[in-house]
Amino acid sequence: MELLTRSDAPDAKLGIVERSAYMAGNIGTALINTVVASFVMFYYTDVMLLNPGVVGTILLASRLFDGVTDLIMGVIVDHTHSRFGKGRVWLIRMCLPYAVSAILMLSVPAGSAGLVQYLYVILTYNLCNSICMTAIYVPYNSMTVTLTSDPYERGILGIFVMFGAIIGTMAVQSTIDAMTKALGGGPDAWRNAAVIYALCGMLLHLLCFFGTKERSINAAGQQKKIPIREEIKSVLTNKYWLLAVGATFCILFFTCMVGGSGMYFAKGILGDTAHYATLANSLSVAQLAGMFLAFLPMKKLGKRNTMLIGVGIVAVASLTQYLLGVDMAVIVICNVCKGVGAAFASAVLYGMVADTIDYGEWKSGIAAAGIGASAMTFVTKVAGGLSNALIGYLMDWSGYDATLAVQPDKAVFAINLCYTLIPVACGLLAILLLAFYKLDKSLPHIQKELAERRKGAEHEA
């Protein structure tokens, strides 16, 4: 394994330094996205004392806006032409706005009337999640396609990407409870914590920008303008893209449900939010360790079968935890198993979607890397937003009260539903979708034909 990338060929084998620089970008995004996906609902309900049902509705409605902005950004990436590439240039354009938007999101005015606070939530949550995150994360995800065209290299790159997500997630979930308590525990403490995470995220995005290079950009595709309708059609008629995105959503929804309900589980069932770090890190450390092994089944069995193994482990471990109760040792062991399963499943996500984009180009002649990759941003945010909304609705329905030391039985059931049973359903649905995914075997032939087409198109241009 080379330290530096030695080639600028489209199918270049990337060096460790460039892979790590690309990984840094996902660490930077994860620092903020973990706050959005796992803690923003808790911040709104238990710090700002806003109604969980109302907040859940706001977050759910924001998903509709997200769908529009992700699609628009995908089109923008596909039509971006700069000396820095299609996606990479947006990292330097949006890293500062994204950081500022995160700080604003966790700065709900404490002394204002309820209506003012809810309006502030609508504006700042959408500014951060639907606009700024979209404008940096869709281009970032598209770089999985444009850094290299080599399928196995994309798989390895996907593992580095998920390493970044886990490292960023662990950094937040390991520190946010202790940090906010040390800073006073109130609204100001959460805002100051956001400042720290946002500044670190911005620096990591800059590291990603300066440490990577886009190579696998279809020269003919840059010259030829494709109608937006045709780009969208090519993606929506790509069966493998739809299956890969569906399975990706299941995995991310599992992650967001466990992460988003973890603070409620620690507080409402275990009795102290301080337990959250143990719960979350037992899963994340195992997931990080599992990433070191994920390349083995990926190389031997392919991306699809590696994901099947992972989601199967997640489903079994989640069900086991529900059946065996809330003993701390049992929870930690089950979380370790879920972490290993999630590692196998998530390690191949980005590589699978990149492969399906190539399949779509082979089938339709349209290289829709931006729109195709925008799905990763869309499902990431929909998983986070929908999980937060569902948690909010269930907490409201169950009578959860942030001021009570002991929660009613209905609230305890709702928390367990979020933390264990819904993740079981996610694993089973992913298995069903993956049963129809059969791209891995035909991909080498497709890649070979695509390479020949691209060379011919370059000569004609």
C-alpha positions as CSV (number, residue, x, y, z in Angstrom):
1,M,0.0,0.0,0.0
2,E,1.6,3.3,-1.2
3,L,1.9,6.3,1.1
4,L,1.2,8.7,-1.8
5,T,-0.9,8.5,-4.9
6,R,1.5,7.7,-7.8
7,S,-0.8,8.2,-10.8
8,D,-3.3,10.7,-12.2
9,A,-5.0,8.0,-14.3
10,P,-8.8,7.7,-13.9
11,D,-8.4,4.3,-12.3
12,A,-5.6,5.3,-10.0
13,K,-4.7,3.4,-6.8
14,L,-4.9,6.0,-4.1
15,G,-2.2,6.5,-1.5
16,I,-2.9,6.4,2.2
17,V,-2.4,10.2,2.5
18,E,-5.1,11.0,-0.1
19,R,-7.5,8.4,1.4
20,S,-6.9,9.9,4.8
21,A,-7.5,13.4,3.5
22,Y,-10.8,12.3,2.0
23,M,-11.7,10.6,5.3
24,A,-11.0,13.9,7.1
25,G,-13.8,15.5,5.2
26,N,-16.3,13.0,6.6
27,I,-14.9,13.5,10.1
28,G,-15.6,17.2,9.7
29,T,-19.2,16.6,8.5
30,A,-19.8,13.9,11.1
31,L,-18.9,16.3,14.0
32,I,-21.9,18.5,13.0
33,N,-24.2,15.8,11.6
34,T,-23.9,13.8,14.8
35,V,-25.2,16.7,16.7
36,V,-28.1,17.0,14.2
37,A,-28.9,13.3,14.1
38,S,-28.4,12.3,17.7
39,F,-28.6,15.3,19.9
40,V,-30.6,18.1,18.4
41,M,-34.0,16.5,19.5
42,F,-32.7,16.1,23.0
43,Y,-31.4,19.7,22.9
44,Y,-34.8,21.0,21.8
45,T,-36.8,19.0,24.3
46,D,-34.7,18.6,27.4
47,V,-32.5,21.8,27.3
48,M,-34.9,24.2,25.6
49,L,-38.0,22.3,26.9
50,L,-39.9,22.5,23.6
51,N,-42.8,20.2,22.9
52,P,-41.4,17.0,21.3
53,G,-44.5,16.5,19.1
54,V,-44.2,20.0,17.6
55,V,-40.4,19.7,17.2
56,G,-40.9,16.3,15.6
57,T,-43.4,17.7,13.1
58,I,-40.9,20.5,12.2
59,L,-38.1,18.1,11.6
60,L,-40.3,15.8,9.5
61,A,-41.7,18.6,7.4
62,S,-38.1,19.7,6.8
63,R,-37.5,16.4,4.9
64,L,-39.6,17.7,2.0
65,F,-37.4,20.7,1.6
66,D,-34.4,18.5,1.9
67,G,-35.5,16.4,-1.1
68,V,-35.6,19.5,-3.3
69,T,-32.3,20.9,-2.2
70,D,-30.4,17.6,-2.5
71,L,-31.7,17.2,-6.1
72,I,-30.8,20.8,-6.9
73,M,-27.3,20.3,-5.5
74,G,-26.8,17.1,-7.4
75,V,-27.7,18.9,-10.7
76,I,-25.3,21.8,-9.7
77,V,-22.5,19.3,-9.1
78,D,-23.0,17.6,-12.5
79,H,-22.9,21.0,-14.2
80,T,-19.9,22.4,-12.2
81,H,-16.7,23.0,-14.1
82,S,-13.7,24.3,-12.2
83,R,-10.0,23.8,-12.1
84,F,-10.6,22.0,-8.7
85,G,-13.1,19.5,-10.2
86,K,-16.8,19.0,-9.8
87,G,-17.3,18.3,-6.2
88,R,-14.1,19.3,-4.4
89,V,-14.5,23.0,-5.1
90,W,-17.6,23.1,-3.0
91,L,-15.7,22.0,0.1
92,I,-13.8,25.3,0.2
93,R,-16.9,27.3,-0.8
94,M,-19.2,25.9,1.9
95,C,-17.0,24.9,4.9
96,L,-17.4,28.3,6.7
97,P,-21.2,28.7,6.0
98,Y,-21.8,25.2,7.2
99,A,-19.9,25.8,10.5
100,V,-21.8,29.1,11.1
101,S,-25.1,27.4,10.5
102,A,-24.4,24.7,13.0
103,I,-23.7,27.3,15.7
104,L,-26.9,29.2,14.9
105,M,-28.9,25.9,15.1
106,L,-27.9,25.4,18.7
107,S,-28.5,29.0,19.7
108,V,-32.3,29.0,20.2
109,P,-33.1,32.3,22.1
110,A,-33.9,31.1,25.6
111,G,-35.9,34.1,26.7
112,S,-38.2,34.3,23.7
113,A,-41.8,33.3,23.4
114,G,-42.6,29.8,22.3
115,L,-43.7,30.8,18.8
116,V,-40.5,32.7,18.2
117,Q,-38.5,29.7,19.4
118,Y,-40.3,27.4,17.0
119,L,-39.8,29.7,14.1
120,Y,-36.1,30.0,14.9
121,V,-35.9,26.2,15.0
122,I,-37.5,26.0,11.5
123,L,-35.2,28.6,10.0
124,T,-31.9,27.5,11.5
125,Y,-32.5,23.7,11.3
126,N,-33.2,24.0,7.6
127,L,-30.3,26.5,7.0
128,C,-27.9,24.0,8.6
129,N,-29.3,20.7,7.4
130,S,-31.2,21.4,4.2
131,I,-29.0,24.1,2.6
132,C,-25.4,24.2,4.0
133,M,-25.0,20.5,4.7
134,T,-26.5,19.7,1.3
135,A,-24.1,22.1,-0.4
136,I,-21.0,20.4,1.1
137,Y,-22.1,16.8,1.5
138,V,-23.5,16.1,-1.9
139,P,-20.3,17.3,-3.6
140,Y,-18.2,15.4,-1.1
141,N,-20.1,12.1,-1.8
142,S,-19.8,12.6,-5.5
143,M,-16.0,12.5,-5.1
144,T,-16.2,8.8,-4.4
145,V,-16.9,8.5,-8.1
146,T,-14.4,11.1,-9.4
147,L,-11.3,10.3,-7.3
148,T,-10.9,7.0,-9.0
149,S,-12.9,4.6,-11.2
150,D,-11.4,1.4,-9.8
151,P,-14.2,-0.6,-8.1
152,Y,-12.1,-2.2,-5.4
153,E,-10.3,1.1,-4.7
154,R,-13.7,2.7,-4.3
155,G,-14.6,0.0,-1.8
156,I,-11.5,0.8,0.2
157,L,-12.2,4.5,-0.1
158,G,-15.7,3.8,1.2
159,I,-14.1,2.1,4.3
160,F,-12.0,5.2,4.9
161,V,-15.1,7.4,4.5
162,M,-17.0,5.3,7.2
163,F,-13.9,5.4,9.4
164,G,-14.3,9.2,9.2
165,A,-18.0,9.0,10.1
166,I,-17.3,6.8,13.1
167,I,-14.4,8.9,14.4
168,G,-16.4,12.1,14.1
169,T,-19.4,10.4,15.7
170,M,-17.4,9.1,18.6
171,A,-15.7,12.4,19.1
172,V,-19.1,14.0,19.7
173,Q,-20.8,11.3,21.7
174,S,-17.8,10.8,23.9
175,T,-17.6,14.5,24.8
176,I,-20.9,16.3,24.4
177,D,-22.4,15.3,27.8
178,A,-19.3,16.0,29.8
179,M,-18.6,19.2,27.8
180,T,-22.0,20.7,28.1
181,K,-22.1,19.9,31.9
182,A,-18.7,21.4,32.4
183,L,-19.8,24.5,30.5
184,G,-22.8,25.0,32.8
185,G,-25.4,22.6,31.3
186,G,-27.7,25.3,29.9
187,P,-28.4,26.7,26.5
188,D,-25.2,28.7,26.4
189,A,-23.2,25.5,27.1
190,W,-24.7,23.8,24.1
191,R,-24.0,26.8,21.9
192,N,-20.4,27.0,23.0
193,A,-20.0,23.2,22.4
194,A,-21.4,23.8,18.8
195,V,-18.7,26.5,18.3
196,I,-15.9,24.0,19.1
197,Y,-17.3,21.2,16.9
198,A,-18.0,23.6,14.0
199,L,-14.5,25.1,14.0
200,C,-12.9,21.6,14.0
201,G,-15.2,20.5,11.2
202,M,-14.2,23.5,9.1
203,L,-10.5,22.8,9.5
204,L,-11.1,19.1,8.5
205,H,-13.0,20.1,5.4
206,L,-10.1,22.3,4.3
207,L,-7.7,19.4,4.9
208,C,-9.9,17.3,2.6
209,F,-9.9,20.0,-0.1
210,F,-6.1,20.4,-0.2
211,G,-5.3,16.7,0.1
212,T,-7.4,15.2,-2.7
213,K,-7.7,15.4,-6.5
214,E,-10.5,14.4,-8.8
215,R,-9.4,12.2,-11.8
216,S,-12.2,10.0,-13.0
217,I,-14.3,12.7,-14.6
218,N,-15.9,11.7,-18.0
219,A,-14.4,14.2,-20.4
220,A,-17.2,13.9,-22.8
221,G,-19.7,14.3,-20.0
222,Q,-18.1,17.6,-19.1
223,Q,-18.5,18.9,-22.7
224,K,-22.0,17.6,-23.4
225,K,-25.0,19.2,-21.7
226,I,-27.6,16.7,-20.6
227,P,-31.1,17.9,-19.8
228,I,-31.9,17.7,-16.1
229,R,-35.0,15.6,-16.8
230,E,-32.8,13.0,-18.6
231,E,-30.4,12.9,-15.7
232,I,-33.1,12.3,-13.2
233,K,-34.8,9.7,-15.4
234,S,-31.5,7.8,-15.8
235,V,-31.1,7.6,-12.0
236,L,-34.8,6.7,-11.2
237,T,-34.7,3.9,-13.8
238,N,-31.5,2.4,-12.4
239,K,-32.7,-0.6,-10.4
240,Y,-29.5,-1.2,-8.6
241,W,-29.2,2.4,-7.6
242,L,-32.7,2.2,-6.1
243,L,-31.9,-1.0,-4.2
244,A,-28.5,0.3,-2.9
245,V,-30.1,3.6,-1.8
246,G,-32.9,1.7,0.0
247,A,-30.5,-0.6,1.8
248,T,-28.4,2.4,2.7
249,F,-31.4,4.2,4.2
250,C,-32.2,1.1,6.4
251,I,-28.6,1.1,7.8
252,L,-28.5,4.8,8.4
253,F,-32.0,4.8,9.9
254,F,-30.9,2.1,12.4
255,T,-27.8,4.2,13.3
256,C,-29.9,7.3,13.8
257,M,-32.6,5.6,15.8
258,V,-30.0,4.1,18.2
259,G,-28.0,7.4,18.3
260,G,-31.1,9.6,18.7
261,S,-32.8,7.6,21.4
262,G,-29.6,6.8,23.3
263,M,-29.8,9.9,25.5
264,Y,-33.4,9.1,26.3
265,F,-32.5,5.4,27.0
266,A,-29.6,6.5,29.3
267,K,-31.7,9.1,31.2
268,G,-35.2,7.4,31.2
269,I,-34.2,3.7,31.7
270,L,-30.7,3.7,33.1
271,G,-31.2,6.8,35.2
272,D,-28.4,9.1,34.1
273,T,-27.3,10.7,30.8
274,A,-23.7,9.9,31.8
275,H,-24.3,6.3,30.7
276,Y,-24.8,7.5,27.1
277,A,-21.1,7.6,26.4
278,T,-20.7,3.9,27.4
279,L,-23.7,2.8,25.3
280,A,-22.7,4.8,22.3
281,N,-19.0,4.1,22.4
282,S,-19.4,0.3,22.9
283,L,-21.1,0.3,19.5
284,S,-18.8,2.8,17.9
285,V,-15.5,1.3,19.1
286,A,-16.7,-2.1,17.8
287,Q,-17.7,-0.5,14.5
288,L,-14.3,1.1,14.2
289,A,-12.5,-2.2,14.9
290,G,-14.8,-4.0,12.5
291,M,-13.8,-1.6,9.7
292,F,-10.3,-3.1,9.9
293,L,-11.8,-6.5,9.0
294,A,-14.5,-5.4,6.5
295,F,-12.2,-5.4,3.5
296,L,-11.8,-9.2,3.9
297,P,-15.3,-10.2,3.1
298,M,-15.6,-7.4,0.6
299,K,-12.7,-8.8,-1.4
300,K,-13.8,-12.4,-1.1
301,L,-17.6,-12.2,-1.2
302,G,-18.3,-8.8,-2.8
303,K,-20.0,-5.7,-1.5
304,R,-23.5,-7.0,-1.5
305,N,-22.8,-10.2,0.5
306,T,-20.7,-8.2,3.0
307,M,-23.6,-5.9,3.6
308,L,-26.0,-8.9,4.0
309,I,-23.7,-10.3,6.8
310,G,-23.6,-6.9,8.5
311,V,-27.3,-6.2,8.6
312,G,-28.0,-9.8,9.7
313,I,-25.8,-9.3,12.7
314,V,-27.4,-6.0,13.5
315,A,-30.9,-7.5,13.4
316,V,-30.0,-10.5,15.6
317,A,-28.1,-8.4,18.2
318,S,-30.9,-5.8,18.5
319,L,-33.5,-8.5,19.0
320,T,-31.3,-10.3,21.6
321,Q,-30.9,-7.0,23.6
322,Y,-34.7,-6.5,23.6
323,L,-35.4,-10.1,24.8
324,L,-32.7,-10.2,27.5
325,G,-33.6,-6.9,29.2
326,V,-31.6,-3.9,30.4
327,D,-28.6,-5.4,32.2
328,M,-25.7,-3.1,31.4
329,A,-23.3,-6.0,30.5
330,V,-25.9,-7.4,28.1
331,I,-26.4,-4.0,26.5
332,V,-22.7,-3.5,26.0
333,I,-22.2,-7.0,24.5
334,C,-25.1,-6.5,22.1
335,N,-23.9,-3.1,21.2
336,V,-20.5,-4.5,20.4
337,C,-22.1,-7.1,18.1
338,K,-24.2,-4.3,16.5
339,G,-21.1,-2.3,16.0
340,V,-19.3,-5.1,14.1
341,G,-22.4,-5.7,12.0
342,A,-22.8,-2.0,11.2
343,A,-19.1,-1.9,10.3
344,F,-19.5,-4.6,7.6
345,A,-22.7,-3.0,6.3
346,S,-21.6,0.6,6.3
347,A,-18.1,-0.1,4.9
348,V,-19.5,-0.9,1.5
349,L,-22.2,1.8,1.3
350,Y,-20.3,4.4,-0.7
351,G,-18.6,1.9,-3.0
352,M,-21.9,0.3,-3.8
353,V,-23.6,3.5,-4.7
354,A,-20.6,4.6,-6.8
355,D,-20.8,1.2,-8.6
356,T,-24.5,1.7,-9.4
357,I,-23.7,5.1,-10.9
358,D,-21.3,3.4,-13.3
359,Y,-24.0,0.9,-14.1
360,G,-26.4,3.8,-14.8
361,E,-23.9,5.4,-17.2
362,W,-23.3,2.0,-18.9
363,K,-27.1,1.5,-19.3
364,S,-28.2,5.0,-20.3
365,G,-25.0,6.8,-21.4
366,I,-25.5,9.5,-18.8
367,A,-22.9,10.0,-16.1
368,A,-25.1,11.4,-13.3
369,A,-22.5,11.4,-10.5
370,G,-23.9,14.4,-8.8
371,I,-27.5,13.4,-8.7
372,G,-26.6,9.8,-8.0
373,A,-24.4,10.7,-5.1
374,S,-27.0,13.3,-3.8
375,A,-29.0,10.2,-2.7
376,M,-26.3,9.6,0.0
377,T,-26.8,13.0,1.4
378,F,-30.6,12.8,1.1
379,V,-30.9,9.4,2.9
380,T,-28.4,10.5,5.5
381,K,-30.6,13.5,6.3
382,V,-33.9,11.8,5.9
383,A,-32.7,9.0,8.2
384,G,-31.7,11.6,10.8
385,G,-34.8,13.8,10.4
386,L,-37.3,11.0,10.2
387,S,-35.8,9.2,13.2
388,N,-35.8,12.4,15.2
389,A,-39.4,13.0,14.2
390,L,-40.4,9.4,15.1
391,I,-38.7,9.6,18.4
392,G,-40.4,13.0,19.1
393,Y,-43.8,11.6,18.3
394,L,-43.3,8.4,20.4
395,M,-42.1,10.5,23.3
396,D,-45.1,12.8,23.0
397,W,-47.5,9.8,22.6
398,S,-46.0,7.9,25.6
399,G,-46.2,10.8,28.0
400,Y,-42.4,11.2,28.4
401,D,-41.6,14.0,30.8
402,A,-38.1,15.5,30.8
403,T,-38.6,16.7,34.4
404,L,-39.4,13.3,35.9
405,A,-36.7,11.1,37.5
406,V,-38.8,7.9,36.7
407,Q,-40.7,7.6,33.5
408,P,-44.1,6.0,33.1
409,D,-44.3,2.4,31.7
410,K,-45.6,3.6,28.4
411,A,-42.6,6.0,28.0
412,V,-40.2,3.1,28.9
413,F,-41.8,1.0,26.1
414,A,-41.5,3.8,23.6
415,I,-37.8,4.3,24.4
416,N,-37.2,0.5,24.0
417,L,-39.1,0.6,20.8
418,C,-36.8,3.3,19.4
419,Y,-33.5,1.7,20.8
420,T,-34.1,-2.0,19.9
421,L,-37.2,-3.0,18.0
422,I,-37.2,-0.5,15.2
423,P,-33.5,-1.3,14.5
424,V,-34.5,-5.0,14.1
425,A,-37.0,-4.0,11.5
426,C,-34.4,-2.0,9.7
427,G,-32.1,-5.0,9.4
428,L,-34.8,-7.2,8.1
429,L,-35.9,-4.7,5.4
430,A,-32.3,-4.3,4.3
431,I,-32.0,-8.0,3.9
432,L,-35.1,-8.1,1.7
433,L,-33.8,-5.3,-0.6
434,L,-30.3,-6.9,-0.9
435,A,-31.9,-10.2,-2.1
436,F,-32.5,-8.4,-5.4
437,Y,-29.1,-6.8,-5.8
438,K,-26.9,-8.7,-8.2
439,L,-24.5,-6.1,-9.7
440,D,-21.2,-7.3,-8.2
441,K,-20.8,-10.2,-10.6
442,S,-21.4,-8.2,-13.8
443,L,-19.5,-5.0,-12.7
444,P,-16.0,-6.0,-14.1
445,H,-17.6,-6.4,-17.6
446,I,-19.5,-3.1,-17.2
447,Q,-16.3,-1.3,-16.1
448,K,-14.4,-2.6,-19.1
449,E,-17.0,-1.4,-21.6
450,L,-17.3,2.0,-19.9
451,A,-13.5,2.5,-20.1
452,E,-13.6,1.8,-23.8
453,R,-16.5,4.1,-24.4
454,R,-14.8,6.9,-22.5
455,K,-11.6,6.6,-24.4
456,G,-13.6,6.7,-27.7
457,A,-15.5,9.8,-26.5
458,E,-12.2,11.6,-25.6
459,H,-10.8,10.9,-29.0
460,E,-13.9,12.3,-30.7
461,A,-13.8,15.4,-28.5
